[in-house]
Amino acid sequence: MDHRILQIQNHPLFLSNRNKLKVPEQPSVTFKESLQQETNLKISKHAQKRLDERNIRIQESKWEEIQGKISEAKTKGIHDSLVVMGDAALIVNVTNNTVITAMNRQEANSQIFTNINGTILLD
């Protein structure tokens, strides 16, 4: 067999014809939806239970304010934050946008908070 025939089969131009370009599939979630999921504040089961037990009610407008401050904290490199409001205190995992626990302000006054690298004060 002629050695030149073997060289043609291994030539880069010959090999590129074998690998056809695949058309990328459309993502099932749009960028806008993905961004909204990333910025929405979630409440863990534990935090929801604490909110219910302690009869803590937070208005929708306040949740939006908290969400905005959490997004700002994320840009500053904060991972876990204490959010102190007029009648409640929340521990929020900024990385996951998740409220971990909640307590009323009287309880928060007597607590020591650890593993927090940021505090957000809202009145």
Contacts in CASP RR format, 6 or more apart in sequence:
PFRMAT RR
TARGET T0000
AUTHOR 0000-0000-0000
METHOD contacts of the structure
MODEL  1
MDHRILQIQNHPLFLSNRNKLKVPEQPSVTFKESLQQETNLKISKHAQKR
LDERNIRIQESKWEEIQGKISEAKTKGIHDSLVVMGDAALIVNVTNNTVI
TAMNRQEANSQIFTNINGTILLD
8 14 0 8 1.000
29 37 0 8 1.000
38 97 0 8 1.000
39 67 0 8 1.000
39 71 0 8 1.000
39 97 0 8 1.000
40 67 0 8 1.000
40 97 0 8 1.000
41 63 0 8 1.000
41 66 0 8 1.000
41 67 0 8 1.000
41 70 0 8 1.000
41 92 0 8 1.000
41 97 0 8 1.000
41 98 0 8 1.000
41 99 0 8 1.000
42 96 0 8 1.000
42 97 0 8 1.000
42 98 0 8 1.000
42 99 0 8 1.000
43 51 0 8 1.000
43 98 0 8 1.000
43 99 0 8 1.000
44 98 0 8 1.000
44 99 0 8 1.000
44 100 0 8 1.000
44 101 0 8 1.000
46 100 0 8 1.000
46 101 0 8 1.000
47 90 0 8 1.000
47 98 0 8 1.000
47 99 0 8 1.000
47 100 0 8 1.000
47 101 0 8 1.000
47 102 0 8 1.000
50 56 0 8 1.000
50 101 0 8 1.000
50 102 0 8 1.000
50 103 0 8 1.000
51 57 0 8 1.000
51 58 0 8 1.000
51 102 0 8 1.000
54 102 0 8 1.000
54 103 0 8 1.000
54 104 0 8 1.000
54 107 0 8 1.000
56 87 0 8 1.000
56 88 0 8 1.000
56 102 0 8 1.000
56 103 0 8 1.000
56 104 0 8 1.000
58 66 0 8 1.000
58 85 0 8 1.000
58 88 0 8 1.000
62 85 0 8 1.000
62 122 0 8 1.000
65 122 0 8 1.000
66 83 0 8 1.000
66 85 0 8 1.000
66 90 0 8 1.000
66 92 0 8 1.000
66 120 0 8 1.000
66 122 0 8 1.000
67 97 0 8 1.000
69 83 0 8 1.000
69 120 0 8 1.000
69 122 0 8 1.000
70 81 0 8 1.000
70 83 0 8 1.000
70 92 0 8 1.000
70 94 0 8 1.000
70 97 0 8 1.000
70 120 0 8 1.000
73 81 0 8 1.000
73 94 0 8 1.000
73 118 0 8 1.000
73 120 0 8 1.000
74 94 0 8 1.000
74 95 0 8 1.000
77 94 0 8 1.000
78 94 0 8 1.000
78 117 0 8 1.000
78 118 0 8 1.000
79 93 0 8 1.000
79 94 0 8 1.000
79 95 0 8 1.000
79 117 0 8 1.000
80 91 0 8 1.000
80 92 0 8 1.000
80 93 0 8 1.000
80 94 0 8 1.000
80 100 0 8 1.000
80 115 0 8 1.000
80 116 0 8 1.000
80 117 0 8 1.000
80 118 0 8 1.000
81 91 0 8 1.000
81 92 0 8 1.000
81 94 0 8 1.000
81 116 0 8 1.000
81 117 0 8 1.000
81 118 0 8 1.000
81 119 0 8 1.000
81 120 0 8 1.000
82 89 0 8 1.000
82 90 0 8 1.000
82 91 0 8 1.000
82 92 0 8 1.000
82 113 0 8 1.000
82 116 0 8 1.000
82 118 0 8 1.000
82 119 0 8 1.000
82 120 0 8 1.000
83 89 0 8 1.000
83 90 0 8 1.000
83 91 0 8 1.000
83 92 0 8 1.000
83 119 0 8 1.000
83 120 0 8 1.000
83 122 0 8 1.000
84 105 0 8 1.000
84 108 0 8 1.000
84 119 0 8 1.000
84 120 0 8 1.000
84 121 0 8 1.000
84 122 0 8 1.000
85 105 0 8 1.000
85 122 0 8 1.000
85 123 0 8 1.000
86 105 0 8 1.000
86 122 0 8 1.000
86 123 0 8 1.000
87 104 0 8 1.000
87 105 0 8 1.000
88 102 0 8 1.000
88 103 0 8 1.000
88 104 0 8 1.000
88 105 0 8 1.000
88 108 0 8 1.000
89 102 0 8 1.000
89 103 0 8 1.000
89 104 0 8 1.000
89 105 0 8 1.000
89 107 0 8 1.000
89 108 0 8 1.000
89 111 0 8 1.000
90 99 0 8 1.000
90 100 0 8 1.000
90 101 0 8 1.000
90 102 0 8 1.000
91 99 0 8 1.000
91 100 0 8 1.000
91 101 0 8 1.000
91 102 0 8 1.000
91 113 0 8 1.000
91 116 0 8 1.000
92 98 0 8 1.000
92 99 0 8 1.000
92 100 0 8 1.000
93 100 0 8 1.000
103 111 0 8 1.000
END
